Amino acid sequence: MNDRVVTLHSIEEASRRLAGIVHRTPILENRHLNQLSGNRLFLKGEHLQKGGSFKYRGAENAISQLSSTQLKRGVITQSSGNHAQAVALAAARRGCPAQIVIPSNAPKPKIAAVRDYGAEITFCAPVASERVRVMQRLQTKLKATYIPPYDHPSIISGQGTIGLELIDQTHRLDVVVAPVGGGGLLSGIASAIKALSPETRVYGAEPAGADDAARSLEAGMQIPQSAPRTIADGLLTSLGDSTWPLIQRKVDGIQRVEEAEIVQSMIHVWQWTKQIIEPSAAVAIAAVLSAPFREKYQNASVAVVLSGGNVDLRALPWL
């Protein structure tokens, strides 16, 4: 994989690699959500991406740069779900073995999808340190190439292709809002948007119960995640060494949202747009519907990234 820093050039290179492979996801609009927000919302449908989330862009960009020897040895990663699916799918496309370390409490549909794509699963305790330990042990044994969930320039550049599409599809944006967990999505989009449209404001959306990005920006230094509690299972991780500096330089702020706001926003999207999104994606909707955001922006053009749609339908948060 390419270890260069993330630049507009690296994102444009990723876009060329991904052309014809990843979906150019649609922009959706909804009158009801526009009225609730007081803005014109452009919903970027990454829940309709292959693998059900934006993660496929980064995984495909990273794996596409591996040598034939690396592909033969296989790839490995550790993930609670969406990145696992993305790596399994990208590896399957090349006939490359994939080993995925997944915490035992990961959503069942995400586990089933990883198996369906042909990857081999190793379960571990639902603790970040244990995921890394098990993954490193297997990597040493298999000599497989590690595909990080978010903290690598090739992953970030792949996610940044969403920013290129947003500019091309909307032409002018006042604000872009994306969920933030490890920061690969937000840092990639911010890198593309700020290079092409410096006047556009870029915000992260984060659960109040897992708000390391907000606390880090406020403190001016990286603060690790500690005991996160949120239904947005894709946003539990801390910012990485590659994502944090990009977010610090290029992101204009982080909007925290409460759990009740996440659930209500998920319901709004399901009910009014007829689109199935997961809680992590609903965090971005909750941010643009929140009182602080509406007080700051009215009648603005706002892109909102619907990051994924992999939901356990037997464990919906409003049941």
N, C-alpha and C positions, 0 to 999 in steps of 0.2 A: 504494500500500500504506500501511497505517497505521503511523506512526512512533512511536506511544505506547510507553511502557514496558510490560513484560509484567506483568499483574495477573490475579487470579482473574476479574475482569470481562472482560478481553480474551480469556481462555481460554474462558469461557462464551459469549462472542459468537462465537468461532471454532466452538465446538460447534454453535451454532444454524446457522451458515452451512454446516457440513459434514453436517448431519443429512440422511439419505437419499441422500447422495452417497458418502461414505466408508463402509467396512464398520465396524460395531461388532464388533471382532474378539473371538473367544472366549477364555475362560480354560480352559486345559488342565491336567490333573493326571496324574501318573504315579507309581505306587507305588514303582518302582525308583529313580527320582530322589529321591523323598522319603526313602527308606532311605539312599541315599548321602549325602544332605545332613544328615540328622537333623532336618529341618524340613519343614513342609508348604509345598510350592512351588505357587504359582499362576502358570502360564506364560501370559503375555499374547501371543497369537498374531498379532503384527504381520507375520509372514512370510506370513500369509494376507490381508493388506491388498491393495487394488488396486495394481498395479505391483510387488507382491512385497515391500513394505517400508513402514515407518512414514512414509517421506518424502512419501507422497502427501498426508498430512494438511496439512503445512506448505505444500506447493506449491499445493494446492487453495485453502487459506485465503488465500494471497497473491494468486493470480491472480483469485479471485472478487471482489477489491476494486478491480480495474483498471477504468478508464473504457472506454467504447466506442472512443475514439480510441486508447488504449493497446493494446487488444486487436487493433485493426486493424493497428497497426504491428508487433505481435508481441512475443514475449518471448525472452529469451536467458539462458543460464546456462553455468556450467562445472562439470563433475562427473565423477567416475570411474565413475559408474554408477547408483546407486539414485535420487539426486536428479534425474539426467538423465531417467530413466524417468518419475519423478513429474511433472516439468514437462512432458514431452512428452505424457503422458496427460491432465493437467489442461488443457493448451492445446488438444489435439484435441477435448476435450469441448465447447469453445466455438468451434471452427473458427478458432482463433487460430494464426498461424504461430509456430513454435518453432525457434530456432537453438541447438544444443548444442555446446559445445566440450568434447571428450573427449580425455584423454591416450591416446597410441597403445598403451599397455600395459593398457588397461582390459579386464576380462573380456569375452570374445566374446558370451556370452548377453545381457549388459547392453547391449552395442552393438546387437545384433540387435533387442532389444525396443524401444530408442529409435527405430530405423528403422521398426519395425512400427507404432509409434504415429504415424508421419508426420512426425517432426521431421527437420530438416536437420542433419547432423553435420559439424563441422570438427574434424579431428584436430590435436593439438599434441604437442610433446615432453612426456614424463612428469615435468615439473618445475612446481611450484606457480606460480612467477613467470611461466612461459611460458603456463600456462593463463589467468592473469589478463591478460597482455599481449594474447594473441590475442582473448580475449573482449572486452576494451575496444575494440580496433580494430574488431571487427565491430559492436559496439554503437553506436559513433560513426557508422558507415556506414549501419546499418539503422534507427537511432533506436528500437531495441527497448528494452523495459523489462527491467532485470536482476532476476532472481529468485534471491536468494542461497541457497546450499545450507543455511545454518544461522544466519548471524549477522544476523538481523533480527527485530524483535518479532512480525511477522505469521507468520513461519516458526515461531518458538519457541512462540507461542500455539497454532498448529495442532498441533504435537507435544504440547503440554500437555494436549490433549483426551484423550490416553491416560490421564493421571492421573485425570481426571474419571471415566472409564469404570472404572478400577481400583477406585476408592472405591465406585462404584455396584454393581459386580459382586461385590466381596468383603466390603464393609461394614467390616471391621476388618483392618488390616495392621500388623504390627510393623516390617517392613522392605520397601523397594522397591529393586531393583537394575536398572540399565540400563547398556548400553554407552556409552562416551563417546569421541568423536572431536573434531569441532568443537564439540560441546556443546549443539546445538539440542534433541536428544531429552532429555538429562539435565536441562538447565536448565528446559525446559518442564514436564516431569513433576514436578520438585522444586517448582516454583512452584505447581502445582495441589495436590500432596499436602500441602505445608506449610501452605497456606491452609485446607484442609479437615480435615486430621488432623495437627496440629503434633507430636504425640507419635511419629508414624511416622518411622523413620530412613530416609534416602535415601542410597544409595551408587552411585557410578559404578564400572564395571568397565573395565579398560584393559590392553592388552598391555604387558608390561614393556619391550618394544622400541619403544614409542611412548607414553611415559608423561608427556607434558607436563602433563596435568591433575593427576596425582598430585604431580609436582614443584612445580607452581604452588601447590597447596593447602598443601603442606609449607613452602614458602618464604613464603607469604603475599603473593605477587606473581605476575603472569602471566609464565610462562616459555615462549617459543615452542618448537614442535616442531623437532627438529634430527635429520636423517638417520634417520627412523623405519624400523624393520625388523620387519615382522610379516605373517603370512598374512591378517590381518584387514584387507583392503584398504579397508573403509569407515571405518577409524579412524585414518587416517594424517594427518589435518589437525590444525592447532593450534586451541586455543580462540579464540573471537572476542571482539571488544570488547563485544558485547552478552551473550554467553553466560558469559564469565568472571565478571563481578560477581554474576550470579545463582547460579552454582555456588559461588562463595566464600561467599555469604551463606546458601544454603539446602541445600547438600549436606554430609552428615555425614562423608564420607570417600570415598577411591578405593581399590579393591582391584586391585592388579596381578596379572596371571597370565602364566605362561610359555607359549611356543608349544606345547609338548607337552600342556599342560593344555587349551589351546584345541582341539587336534585330538581329544584323548580325549573332551572334552565334546561335540563335534560328533558323534562316533561314538555316544556314549551316547544323544543325542537321536534320531538317525536310527534306531538299533537298537531302542530301548525305546518311543519314542512314535510311531514311523513318520512323523515330520514332517521335512521337508527344511529345514534352516536353514543359513545361510552362516556363515563363520568369525566375522564381527563379532558375530552373535547368540550364537554359542557362547561368546564371551568372558564374557557375563553368567552363563551356566551354570557356566563354569569358576570364576568368582568365588565362587558360593554353594557349590561343591563343594570349595573350597580349604581347607586346614587352618586358616589364620587366621580365616576366616569361621565355620567349624564350631566353633572354640574359643570364639568370641564368642557365637554363637547356636545354640541347640538347642530343638526343639519350638516354634519361632516360626512365625508366618504370614508368608511371604516371597513377594512378587510379583517375578517375573523377566520382563523384557521381551525377547521373541524378536524382535529388531528387523528381520530380513529373511531372505528365503529364495532370493535370486538367486544360484545356484551354477553354476559351469562344471563340468558333470558329467564333462568330459574331463580335468579338472585337479584332482581331489580331493586334499586335502593328505596323505592317508594312502596314496596310490598311489606 
